Amino acid sequence: MAPHRSLLRALTGTLPLALAAVLSSATAATATPGSAPNAAPPPARAASAQVPSGVTAGVAVFDRQTGAFTEQVNSAVPFRSASVVKILIALDLVWDRGPDTLSAADRSRVDAMLRGSDDSAASHFWANRGQGALIDRMVARLGLLDTARPPATHPGYWGYTALSARDTVTVYRYLLDTAPPAVRDYVMGNLRQSTRCAADGYDQHFGIAGAFNRPWAVKQGWSGFSSGGCTTTAAAGTTASAGTTEGARTDGATAAAAVDLARPALHTTGVVGVGDRSVVAVLTLHPQGTPYGKAYTDVGRLTRSLNVPGATRPAGTWIGTWGSGVRVRAQATTASSALTTLPAGAEVLVSCQTRGQQVSVPPYVNDWWAYLPQYRGYMTNIYLSSPDNQVPGVPVC
C-alpha cells in the first residue's frame, strides 16, 4: 500500500525540500546498477558556490591547467583543521628522508592515517615530532599564510591547528608540482585509497568523494559530531569570486585565536579530474547540535555547486533520507548482507530502483528498493523522502 507521507512530513519536516530536489534532478532513462554515465562533460562554468543557510564556509578551487582560482569564498579565513592536518603531519615525517626510509610500523601508521583518517597514528607522530613545532616547520617550508599551531591552551590537540582554504590549496599544489616524486606518489597514492568508513566509524565519502566521479583523491576532516554512521553488522551564503588569491600573511597567534573551536566542523579537500586538474578545499562550520547527516548533506550540496574544471559528476538523483541506522544491502532483500549503514538523514545518490522483498515499517509497507551506485548496494525506498513507494522520475533498474 502507498505510505501516508503526511506522517513522514510531520516526523522529519524536510519532505518539501527533499521532494523538490528529486523532481528537479531526476533522470528520465532506464538504468542498470553500476552503469557509467555517458553524457558529455558540461562546459566550463563561472564561480557558483552556494553555501547552505546556517553554514560558515571557506572555499577555494584552483584549476592547475589555467593556473587560476575558479571559486573563492572566505578563502583566507582560518578554520580548525580537524583531520586535514594529517597531510602536514605526513609531509613533516617524510620531508628530509622520503617514504622508503620509514619503518614498517611507521609506514603502516601513515597509511592508516591518510586512508582511514586514523587518529591514534596522528597522535603518535604529533607527540614524537614536537607537537606545534611540526606546524611551525611546515608553515615555513610551504610558505603558508594562515596556518598556525593549536592555541597554547590545547597544545596536544592537532585537530585544532588553524588552516585556511587557500593554504590547503597550497599544500596540494606542493604535493603535485614540487614535492619529490617519491613523496608525491606516496602521499597522493594513500589519498586515492581513501576508505568510505574511517577508523572511527564515520562515513568520510562526503563532499568531493560524493559529488564527482573518480579520479579523485581526498583528505576529509570532521569534529564535534556524536555519530557518523558507516558501521556494518560485522564491525548563510557568501558570494564567490574568480581570480587569484592575494593577501598578507596572518600572524600565527592571531590565526590560532580566531579559530572557532566550538561549532561542528566538516571539511572536504583533495584533487579532482584526469591529471589531478583541480584542487578543491571546502572547510565548513555548522550550528551547534547539527546532526552529522545534515552537515554531510550540506557539504555535499555546496561541493556539487562548485565550478570544478575537469570534474565529471555521477549520474543519478540526489534524494533525502529519514530514520537512523538505515542499512545498505548487497541485494534488494533484508536477507542479504548489510554493506554499511547511512549517516542519519544524509542525502544519497540513486541511479535506479527495482522491486524486491516487501518491507514493513509501520505504518509503511513497500517492495521498491533504490540502488545506490556509490555504495554498490540497495536500500528500501521506505526511508527515501519521497511521496510514493516508487520514486517519481527515477528509472527502473
ZIDA-V331002 format. One record per backbone hydrogen bond with DSSP energy under -0.5 kcal/mol. NH is the residue of the N-H (numbers start at 1). CO is the residue of the C=O. E is the energy in kcal/mol with one decimal. If there is no record, write none. Layout:
BEGIN
nh->(NH | NH)
co->(CO | CO)
e->(E | E)
END
This chain:
BEGIN
nh->(5 | 7 | 8 | 9 | 10 | 11 | 12 | 13 | 18 | 19 | 20 | 21 | 22 | 23 | 24 | 25 | 26 | 31 | 35 | 51 | 52 | 55 | 56 | 57 | 58 | 59 | 60 | 61 | 62 | 63 | 64 | 64 | 67 | 68 | 70 | 71 | 73 | 77 | 79 | 81 | 82 | 84 | 85 | 86 | 87 | 88 | 89 | 90 | 91 | 92 | 93 | 94 | 95 | 95 | 98 | 101 | 102 | 107 | 108 | 109 | 110 | 111 | 112 | 113 | 114 | 115 | 116 | 118 | 122 | 123 | 124 | 125 | 126 | 127 | 128 | 129 | 130 | 131 | 133 | 134 | 135 | 136 | 137 | 138 | 139 | 140 | 141 | 142 | 143 | 144 | 148 | 154 | 155 | 157 | 158 | 160 | 161 | 162 | 163 | 166 | 168 | 169 | 170 | 171 | 172 | 173 | 174 | 175 | 176 | 177 | 178 | 179 | 183 | 184 | 185 | 186 | 187 | 188 | 189 | 190 | 191 | 192 | 193 | 194 | 195 | 198 | 198 | 199 | 201 | 203 | 204 | 204 | 209 | 210 | 211 | 212 | 213 | 217 | 218 | 219 | 221 | 223 | 230 | 241 | 243 | 250 | 255 | 256 | 257 | 258 | 259 | 259 | 261 | 264 | 265 | 266 | 267 | 268 | 269 | 270 | 271 | 272 | 273 | 276 | 278 | 279 | 280 | 281 | 282 | 283 | 284 | 285 | 286 | 290 | 295 | 296 | 297 | 298 | 299 | 300 | 301 | 302 | 303 | 304 | 305 | 305 | 306 | 308 | 309 | 311 | 317 | 319 | 319 | 322 | 325 | 328 | 329 | 329 | 330 | 333 | 336 | 339 | 339 | 340 | 342 | 345 | 346 | 348 | 350 | 350 | 351 | 351 | 352 | 353 | 354 | 356 | 357 | 359 | 361 | 361 | 364 | 365 | 366 | 369 | 370 | 371 | 372 | 372 | 373 | 375 | 376 | 377 | 378 | 379 | 381 | 383 | 384 | 385 | 386 | 391 | 394 | 395 | 397)
co->(3 | 4 | 4 | 5 | 6 | 7 | 8 | 9 | 14 | 15 | 16 | 17 | 18 | 19 | 20 | 21 | 22 | 396 | 32 | 49 | 50 | 52 | 285 | 55 | 283 | 73 | 281 | 71 | 279 | 68 | 62 | 277 | 63 | 63 | 61 | 61 | 59 | 74 | 163 | 161 | 159 | 81 | 82 | 83 | 84 | 85 | 85 | 86 | 87 | 88 | 89 | 90 | 91 | 92 | 94 | 98 | 99 | 103 | 104 | 105 | 106 | 107 | 108 | 109 | 110 | 111 | 112 | 112 | 118 | 119 | 120 | 121 | 122 | 123 | 124 | 125 | 127 | 126 | 130 | 131 | 131 | 132 | 133 | 134 | 135 | 136 | 137 | 138 | 139 | 139 | 162 | 151 | 152 | 154 | 156 | 157 | 158 | 148 | 79 | 75 | 164 | 165 | 166 | 167 | 168 | 169 | 170 | 171 | 172 | 173 | 174 | 174 | 180 | 180 | 181 | 182 | 183 | 184 | 185 | 186 | 187 | 188 | 190 | 191 | 115 | 196 | 202 | 116 | 198 | 228 | 196 | 202 | 206 | 207 | 207 | 208 | 312 | 271 | 191 | 269 | 267 | 265 | 341 | 72 | 69 | 145 | 251 | 252 | 253 | 254 | 255 | 256 | 259 | 286 | 223 | 284 | 221 | 282 | 219 | 280 | 217 | 278 | 215 | 273 | 272 | 62 | 270 | 60 | 268 | 58 | 266 | 56 | 264 | 287 | 291 | 292 | 293 | 294 | 295 | 296 | 297 | 298 | 299 | 300 | 301 | 302 | 303 | 306 | 307 | 308 | 350 | 317 | 348 | 383 | 342 | 340 | 327 | 378 | 337 | 331 | 333 | 328 | 337 | 328 | 326 | 323 | 343 | 319 | 317 | 348 | 349 | 371 | 371 | 395 | 369 | 367 | 332 | 366 | 359 | 364 | 361 | 1 | 359 | 354 | 379 | 352 | 370 | 377 | 371 | 372 | 372 | 372 | 329 | 370 | 368 | 380 | 381 | 320 | 384 | 389 | 391 | 393 | 353)
e->(-1.2 | -1.2 | -0.7 | -2.5 | -1.8 | -2.0 | -2.5 | -2.6 | -2.3 | -3.3 | -2.2 | -1.9 | -2.0 | -2.7 | -1.9 | -1.3 | -1.2 | -1.3 | -2.3 | -0.6 | -0.6 | -1.9 | -2.2 | -0.5 | -2.8 | -3.1 | -2.2 | -2.1 | -2.6 | -3.0 | -0.8 | -3.0 | -2.2 | -1.1 | -2.4 | -1.2 | -2.4 | -1.6 | -2.9 | -2.8 | -2.6 | -1.8 | -1.1 | -1.7 | -1.7 | -0.5 | -2.0 | -2.2 | -2.5 | -2.6 | -1.7 | -1.6 | -0.9 | -0.5 | -2.1 | -1.1 | -1.5 | -2.7 | -2.1 | -1.9 | -2.7 | -2.5 | -2.2 | -2.6 | -2.5 | -2.5 | -1.3 | -1.7 | -1.3 | -2.6 | -1.9 | -2.1 | -2.6 | -2.3 | -1.6 | -1.2 | -0.5 | -2.5 | -2.3 | -1.7 | -0.7 | -2.1 | -2.2 | -1.9 | -2.6 | -1.9 | -2.5 | -2.3 | -1.2 | -1.4 | -1.4 | -2.4 | -0.6 | -1.6 | -1.3 | -2.1 | -1.6 | -2.3 | -2.3 | -2.7 | -1.8 | -1.9 | -1.9 | -2.2 | -2.0 | -2.5 | -2.2 | -2.2 | -2.5 | -2.7 | -2.3 | -2.9 | -0.7 | -2.7 | -3.0 | -1.8 | -2.6 | -2.4 | -1.5 | -1.6 | -2.0 | -1.9 | -1.2 | -1.1 | -1.7 | -0.6 | -3.0 | -3.1 | -2.0 | -1.8 | -3.1 | -0.8 | -1.4 | -0.9 | -2.8 | -1.9 | -3.2 | -1.9 | -1.7 | -2.4 | -2.2 | -2.1 | -1.5 | -1.4 | -2.0 | -2.9 | -2.7 | -2.4 | -2.1 | -1.8 | -0.8 | -0.7 | -0.6 | -0.6 | -2.8 | -1.9 | -3.1 | -2.5 | -0.8 | -2.3 | -2.0 | -2.4 | -2.3 | -2.0 | -2.4 | -2.6 | -3.1 | -2.4 | -2.5 | -3.0 | -0.8 | -2.4 | -2.4 | -1.9 | -2.1 | -3.1 | -1.9 | -2.5 | -2.9 | -1.8 | -2.5 | -2.4 | -2.7 | -2.4 | -1.1 | -0.6 | -1.3 | -1.0 | -0.6 | -1.9 | -2.6 | -0.5 | -2.7 | -1.8 | -0.5 | -2.7 | -0.5 | -3.5 | -2.3 | -2.0 | -1.2 | -3.2 | -0.6 | -1.2 | -2.5 | -0.7 | -2.2 | -2.7 | -2.8 | -0.6 | -0.5 | -2.1 | -0.8 | -1.9 | -2.6 | -3.3 | -2.6 | -3.0 | -0.5 | -2.6 | -2.8 | -0.5 | -2.4 | -3.2 | -3.0 | -3.0 | -0.6 | -3.3 | -0.8 | -1.5 | -1.5 | -1.4 | -3.2 | -2.0 | -2.6 | -1.3 | -1.9 | -2.8 | -2.1 | -0.6 | -1.5 | -0.5 | -2.4)
END
